[in-house]
């Protein structure tokens, strides 16, 4: 045996013997303290309840996703929210609105033995609750809510309550935003409807004023009548001139003149407002520019 080892062991035993009283006292105190601390009546065990929230992607309710794209293609959008959405849920979970709701709903003031008549009773209760509550992002892009309580059912109830409250507040924020957008679109829709009604009324007035109801059909009929009348006039005038040059029957010439005058009046009525007709080429041309 190495003499140095024997010397060290003897030295150690001598030190233990010399300090035996403090060592014994310290050991007994440590045993007694651990017994006291871990005694069920002095330190009741706490149960932890965990709830996980996955934020939805707000873009799923945007117009491009709801109405696809103009080209008709499908949009590729992640179902779950990103970093900003996760941070928003964590901020909501740690807000005074959540803490106050939990304290009031579960009467934690009584559990924490806090006098509500005191000035800073709310901040004291929130400080105690924060020791039993955590909210943080996990590796799966979710928000984990941890709640500790001496009663396992209470811990679970508080965790579920917080999840519901976060969802309620988060939805409320988006609904208020969507309502503002809806209000803007509704206002624009009413403006456009008023413009359409005004244009419809104006169009109706123009149609009644110019007697235009079917531009294509009416213009076709009117053009055909004008062409036929002009053709008849040309034929009759040629016949009349021939009879005059040949010294033909004067009565026949008079009848032709009478027919020609009638056709000229008809042509004037078909082409000009001064002709007296309610529907003519002049009104059709003027009305078409305003109705179309």
Residue pairs with C-beta under 8 A, 6 or more apart in sequence:
16 23
36 42
37 43
44 150
45 150
46 132
46 148
46 149
46 150
46 155
47 148
47 149
47 150
47 151
47 152
47 155
48 146
48 147
48 148
48 155
49 146
49 147
49 148
49 149
49 152
49 155
49 156
49 158
49 159
50 144
50 145
50 146
50 159
51 144
51 145
51 147
51 159
51 160
51 162
51 163
52 138
52 142
52 143
52 144
52 145
53 89
53 142
53 143
53 145
53 163
53 166
53 167
54 80
54 81
54 140
54 141
54 142
54 143
55 80
55 81
55 85
55 86
55 88
55 89
55 143
55 170
56 79
56 80
56 81
56 85
57 77
57 78
57 79
57 80
57 81
57 82
57 85
58 81
58 85
58 174
59 65
59 77
60 77
60 79
61 174
61 178
64 75
65 75
65 77
68 74
68 75
69 75
80 141
81 141
86 137
86 141
86 142
86 143
88 170
89 143
89 166
89 170
90 135
90 136
90 137
90 143
92 98
92 166
92 169
92 170
93 135
93 143
93 145
93 162
93 166
94 135
95 169
96 126
97 165
97 169
98 162
98 165
98 166
98 169
99 126
99 129
99 130
100 122
100 126
101 161
101 165
102 108
102 129
102 158
102 161
102 162
102 165
103 109
103 122
103 125
103 126
103 129
105 161
106 154
106 157
106 158
106 161
108 125
108 128
108 129
109 116
109 121
109 125
112 124
112 125
112 128
112 129
114 121
114 124
114 125
114 128
115 121
118 124
132 147
132 148
132 149
133 145
133 146
133 147
133 148
134 144
134 145
134 146
135 143
135 144
135 145
135 146
136 143
136 144
137 143
137 144
138 144
145 159
145 162
145 163
146 159
147 155
147 156
147 158
147 159
147 162
148 155
149 155
149 158
203 291
206 212
206 287
206 290
206 291
207 213
207 287
207 291
209 287
210 283
210 284
210 286
210 287
210 290
210 291
211 278
211 279
211 283
211 287
212 218
212 283
212 284
212 287
212 288
212 291
215 284
215 288
215 291
215 292
218 279
218 284
219 284
219 288
222 270
222 279
222 280
222 281
222 284
223 281
225 270
226 267
226 270
226 271
226 281
229 263
229 266
229 267
229 270
230 267
232 263
233 260
233 263
233 264
233 267
236 256
236 259
236 260
236 263
237 260
239 256
240 253
240 256
240 257
240 260
242 248
243 249
243 252
243 253
243 256
244 253
265 275
268 274
268 275
269 275
269 276
269 277
269 280
270 277
270 280
270 281
271 280
271 281
271 282
272 280
272 281
272 282
273 280
273 282
273 283
